[in-house]
Amino acid sequence: MSFAVPVPEFIKIPIAVLAGIGVSVLFYEGIRLPLVGQIIPGVVWYRVDAATSNMVTKFERDTLAAQLDEERRRRAISDAATARAQERADATELARQAAAAKIDELEAEARKNGLDTWTEEELQWYGRH
């Protein structure tokens, strides 16, 4: 005496197809639970893991962006300081040239007036002091 209920053929085929789809999804997608995480890794999980293993995290990206912004800020400050130093150097060079021209002018005037050498009286005073 058999109590098994015979399953008609038209139901066995869809059940087999659904079971095959389930196994395929299991091996392709794996099983991931919301609180636990990936329990059975599938092909997709391995591919995602391989693709994202060399990626930079958002934290690292933000850190590098902040460092780059700081470097740019320091570069701007440095460029401004360099420009101000160059302006001071140019002004100093102009002042040196003006002073050299004034010295040349005074020396020429002294030669014209005969004051380009020490007088005997000045040499004596210099010798005493």
C-alpha positions in Angstrom: 0.0 0.0 0.0 1.5 3.2 -1.1 0.2 6.5 0.1 2.3 8.6 -2.3 0.2 10.8 -4.5 1.4 10.6 -8.0 2.6 14.0 -9.4 1.4 14.7 -12.9 4.1 15.3 -15.6 3.0 18.8 -16.4 3.9 19.9 -12.8 7.3 18.1 -12.7 8.8 20.1 -15.5 8.0 23.6 -14.1 9.2 22.4 -10.6 12.5 21.2 -12.2 12.9 24.4 -14.1 12.3 26.5 -11.0 14.8 24.3 -9.0 17.4 24.8 -11.7 16.8 28.6 -11.7 17.2 28.6 -7.9 20.5 26.7 -8.0 21.8 28.9 -10.8 20.9 32.0 -8.8 22.5 30.5 -5.8 25.8 30.0 -7.6 25.6 33.2 -9.5 24.4 35.6 -6.9 25.1 33.8 -3.7 23.2 34.3 -0.5 23.3 37.6 1.3 21.3 38.3 4.5 20.6 41.9 5.5 22.1 41.8 9.0 24.7 39.1 8.6 26.1 39.9 5.1 27.3 37.6 2.4 26.8 34.0 3.6 27.5 32.1 0.4 29.5 34.1 -2.1 28.5 33.8 -5.7 30.2 34.7 -9.0 28.9 38.3 -8.7 30.4 38.7 -5.3 33.8 37.5 -6.5 33.7 39.9 -9.5 32.6 42.8 -7.4 35.3 42.1 -4.8 38.0 41.8 -7.6 36.8 45.1 -9.2 36.6 47.1 -6.0 39.8 45.7 -4.3 41.9 48.5 -5.8 39.4 51.3 -5.5 40.0 54.2 -3.2 37.5 54.6 -0.4 35.5 57.8 0.0 37.5 58.7 3.1 40.8 58.3 1.3 39.5 60.4 -1.6 38.2 63.1 0.7 41.5 63.1 2.6 43.5 63.4 -0.6 41.3 66.2 -1.9 41.8 68.1 1.4 45.5 67.7 1.1 45.5 68.9 -2.4 43.4 71.9 -1.5 45.9 72.7 1.3 48.8 72.3 -1.1 47.1 74.7 -3.5 46.4 77.2 -0.7 50.1 77.1 0.4 51.2 77.5 -3.2 49.1 80.6 -3.6 50.5 82.1 -0.4 54.0 81.2 -1.6 53.4 82.8 -5.0 52.1 85.9 -3.4 55.1 86.1 -1.1 57.4 85.6 -4.0 55.7 88.4 -6.0 56.1 90.8 -3.0 59.7 89.8 -2.5 60.4 90.4 -6.2 58.7 93.8 -6.0 60.9 94.7 -3.0 64.0 93.5 -4.9 63.0 95.6 -7.9 62.5 98.6 -5.7 65.8 98.0 -4.0 67.6 97.8 -7.4 66.0 101.0 -8.5 67.1 102.7 -5.2 70.6 101.3 -5.7 70.8 102.6 -9.2 69.5 106.0 -8.1 72.1 106.1 -5.3 74.9 105.1 -7.7 73.8 107.8 -10.2 73.8 110.4 -7.3 77.3 109.3 -6.2 78.6 109.5 -9.8 77.0 113.0 -10.1 78.6 114.1 -6.8 82.0 112.7 -7.8 81.8 114.5 -11.2 80.9 117.7 -9.4 83.7 117.2 -6.9 86.2 116.7 -9.8 84.9 119.8 -11.5 85.4 121.8 -8.4 88.8 120.3 -7.6 87.6 118.5 -4.5 88.3 114.9 -5.7 91.5 114.6 -3.6 92.4 115.2 0.0 93.8 118.6 0.9 96.9 118.9 3.0 94.9 120.3 5.9 92.4 117.4 5.7 95.2 114.9 5.7 96.7 116.5 8.8 93.4 116.5 10.6 92.9 112.9 9.7 96.3 112.0 11.0 95.6 113.6 14.4 92.3 111.9 14.9 
